[in-house]
Amino acid sequence: MKVSVSPIMVSLALAIGLCAPAWAHQESAGKLKIAHPWVRASAEGAPETYACIIEISNESDEPETLLSATIEGAGKGVLYELTEANGHFTSKPLEQGLVIKPHGKIELTPTTYQFKFGKVTKALKEDTEVLGTLVFEKLHSVPIHFMVESDDTAPKEDADASKEDHSGHQHKHGE
């Protein structure tokens, strides 16, 4: 059987592949599918940055819990839930993590959940990748490549809420 492919079809396929968004990457860990993990571009010495993951799908029959993250150059990230009331955003740490139900999914968008990292010790330059991990209750530490993006869609917290002291919170994640 002879298969012929026209040059137009080859050109079209290449064009589609080259035009596919760079941000549309997906990684797998066990039965989890992690779609588009990214971190906000930040200069070295910046007081903080944040990271989001568009979606994590759990194809397992068992629940899994997302606990924390790390990023090279920004250290450990604490998972926060953002809430909006009357146009004002506040955040609180999710001490117990975020459960991903069996055959379910979660989304970490800039206005729902995000990892907050402390001082940036290595510049996170836009349009690059940085190595990090996601920490789960059962899978433990999973290596992940985060895309570095310039993103200003995250809500600004109220001044009073951002001054809350969370230093007394203890995070026990089995580490």
WOBEL-V393056 format. One record per backbone hydrogen bond with DSSP energy under -1.0 kcal/mol. CO is the residue of the C=O (numbers start at 0). NH is the residue of the N-H. Records with the same first field share a line. If there is no record, write none. Layout:
CO=NH ; NH
//
This chain:
5=9
6=10
7=11
8=12
9=13
10=14
11=15
12=16
13=17
14=18
20=23
22=24
24=35
26=33
28=31
30=58
31=28
32=56
33=26
34=54
35=53
36=146
37=51
38=148
41=123
42=45
45=119
48=116
49=39
50=114
51=37
52=107
54=34
55=105
56=32
63=99
64=136
65=97
67=134
68=76
69=132
70=73 ; 74
72=120 ; 121
74=70
76=68
77=115
78=93
79=113
80=91
82=89
84=87
87=84
88=157
89=82
91=80
92=94
93=96
97=65
99=63
100=103
103=57
105=55
108=111
111=81
113=79
114=50
115=77
116=48
119=44
123=41
127=147
129=145
130=71
131=143
132=69
133=141
134=66 ; 67
139=135
141=133
143=131
145=129
146=38
147=126
148=40
157=161
160=163
165=168
//
